[in-house]
Amino acid sequence: MKQWAGVFAIYEDREKAEEMAKALREAFRVYRIYVVDLGREERLKAIDLDPDLADIRKGYAIVIEAEGT
C-alpha cells in the first residue's frame, strides 16, 4: 500500500485554516486532513513533508494524507 502526504496551504489565521480544512474534508472524505500550528513543536510534521517550511515559525499549515494501492 502506498502512502502520500503534502502541505496543501499555509494561512496566517487559524480560523481561515480551519475553514479551508473543513471544506477539504467535505470534498475529499477519504483523505486525512488536519491543521498544523507552525509556531509549536507539531510543526515538525509539516517540515518532514516540506523541508522549506523550517524557516516559517508563524502560521498554520493544512496537511493532507492519503493511502492507496
C-alpha positions in Angstrom: 0.0 0.0 0.0 1.4 3.4 -1.0 1.1 6.5 1.2 1.5 10.1 0.3 1.1 13.4 2.1 1.7 17.0 1.4 1.2 20.5 2.7 -1.8 22.0 0.8 -1.6 25.6 2.0 -0.4 27.9 4.7 -2.5 30.5 6.4 -1.7 33.3 8.9 -5.1 33.0 10.6 -6.1 29.7 12.3 -9.8 30.3 11.8 -9.3 30.6 8.0 -7.0 27.5 8.0 -9.7 25.5 9.9 -12.4 26.8 7.5 -10.4 25.5 4.5 -9.6 22.2 6.2 -13.3 21.7 6.8 -14.1 22.4 3.2 -11.4 20.0 2.1 -12.7 17.3 4.5 -16.1 17.6 2.9 -14.8 17.4 -0.6 -12.2 14.7 0.0 -13.6 12.4 2.6 -11.1 9.6 2.0 -8.1 11.7 3.0 -6.9 12.7 6.4 -6.8 16.5 6.6 -5.6 18.5 9.6 -4.1 21.8 10.6 -0.6 22.1 12.0 0.5 25.1 14.1 3.8 26.2 12.7 4.6 28.0 16.0 4.6 24.8 18.0 6.6 21.6 18.1 3.9 19.9 15.9 5.4 22.0 13.1 7.9 19.1 12.6 5.1 17.1 10.9 4.9 19.8 8.2 8.7 20.2 7.9 9.0 16.4 7.3 6.8 16.9 4.3 8.3 20.1 3.1 11.8 21.0 4.5 11.4 24.5 3.1 9.0 25.2 5.9 11.7 25.0 8.5 12.2 28.8 8.4 8.5 29.6 9.0 7.6 30.0 12.6 4.2 31.6 12.3 1.0 30.4 10.7 -1.0 27.2 10.1 -0.3 24.6 7.5 -3.0 22.4 6.1 -1.7 18.8 5.7 -3.4 16.2 3.5 -2.5 12.5 4.0 -3.8 9.6 1.8 -3.3 5.9 1.5 -3.9 3.9 -1.7 -2.9 0.8 -3.5 
